[in-house]
């Protein structure tokens, strides 16, 4: 029998993808399942983007491209940063990868050595700690609370810094909580990071999905000095409903981007050429579809948060962005339905899927077992019906 590498110890499939797959399998069996698990918009990719891809195919743009992306896409990304974030980058400071997840993976491979610590506020996106470990580093988790808006306090940040600290991850707006940092909060975090010579890893994939007039800020825009110590991660998947096109990008210091490009050259090579040309159109073309999508998400968020907060035993923080809510269901723990006892978020997720036909994601793999994550990237009808089913199922627990 072949022995797997030590890197595989504890490495499992992404829980969000696993829940989505299970829900789809039950649907295929004929079960009436409402899915709140998926981390992707339910809207179609805008027509102008699809037409750009078709044009690229018909124009023969189907060959290898430069490893780090075509110049046309790099220029579109540079223009996006200048227009949206008041940030100036050169082509040598940009890399395009096979999705946002790939960009983060490349970054941690490029910067980490054994013993290096990466500070990660919890709740966190499930893949951050795993990617840090695969890069040879050690995740250093900083817990946040619902009461503090799931944002890392300066006190907790400072206390987490050790001589081995190499980087800090900031995800704003966040997956799974939807929490977002203000410009002043980001400035304060940046000052501490600079003082301690930490690289700032800023995941801004949900930056365009913010509500109630909340203005998202790129931490790299705080100052030129902060920009030189920051790698900004973004992509087209969430903003333009292009999850399957697999285009992510990063902007940062030339030496880091060069290292990420070298890693990519020895692993995946370039992202799909057709997807790159579609992404050029996404960034340079009309943006009206984004406004419509964001408006609909805000309505769904309001309905989901209000509905969940009306359930006895459930509380739900109102997120500033993304398309998730992180609902506290810990008051139901210890209660029973027939012969099953709800002991944690995994039990609750399985109970809701089996008994209510609602797919949610347990909070445990996000770093907080008191919660479940629900995505409102689904229709308003599904939001209303799904929350109704959750309320009924929670009410049946004794």
Steps between C-alpha positions, in 0.01 A plus 500: 500500500631845405559726800374854455713800587488655845337807346183295458455448874170662590445633148139453397270621227372858540189470719312759294551299183414177682170638631411633157578161344285317757210738442526451123505122545182515708338724239592248232319237704186710489525667842373857533817672616557871550871575479654766721846349467637625170757780494408627156244746360190340351493758221621414151826644370409827321441462126775741393756288685379179340511665157861608562588137571330386180686769306827377650424144392405603147805727483736213578594620850520139616873447548744533789540849638774648720501316831387798706228615262460694176601866501148607405363345819784632715427847363129461577590399857738795532222732382257344748739560791561859390131578454350310795776504760729792409789253470771507233659174386722394211460182296790346694298541818198305369441126460190330364432150628248217467251649744533699819577187701795427272641850556495449878657156470781636283562783746541275803725267302714800407543664841494229767771287658457244779435681826357815340168603653206656319248686716143415397193653666222249572242431371706453184456363151561128538796483261726763661646280777530201267687701236733643764578148623554374144747785455695377802377773733296500819155662524468722808128545562361814663142454619244775447145518631154582376490784755801671336358455152736212420784749456844444650575750776834676511563355845446143379710567190794633700483211747511248216830627358803285581859511368393238243212706360540551124161622377144590594189419297224758466181393319261793464212447435539159652409145421325364711371793707456780246672733746704788358759737645470878481778710351610613847511141629712394205737791553553397863561135402746612231698706749543201729595276206764745379644544848545123523625448143200286402383443145132591468299248299181684400228280351258742332301257285167635637590871487218592257234321704439744786165627629327784682742745341803340668815603314763229474865604514814327379752496782774554242361849436583615856847619392782423259687329781204273575459426128861379484423254783170372363388239251144570381300197387191529284324345202199513272311198637273666758465847350407384151350159578794328329585229752549229238724716281781472761670838486657650809775755530747647745687828523807559712876547519683392184716240673196325651306510174804364316526210747127426463541503122792256520290264713213528254734430209594168657146398596198620302664733246266773378130537584261406218553738210129532421418583862766769500343677204159473665649657815634792294143575395372451855736765636488742207140458389164621636451461876120530520450128569705532819271770639194287434656194661615694805153653547335158488754354743426779747127421493569131555743575783238707678237229463736226620633693800153610612361149455779330692488751785128425537578134582521429873847364575666659194677836470651649187751783451408733212797492263638801315589306187558175306196268472511299821355518848659327798216398730555409865315175575688402817188541716357194327793279600402219733146489365358194322284392211392139539820304560745765377664761723635829369851522648656752262487672163567181301206330669282803431600510133423130457170535689384788282596317182341169600186626672434842347650460154721806552873492427715722724870484586615428858705770669759261643731497194480882492640512852183539712277206581222720642391608153374382163563681173218569258543648154228726362633458148170339409151623416286701741242221489767256618614739772147536638412132476837380626493722809141387565614137491790576735262665745271197495791257545649698790156516660477120491813459710418410861 
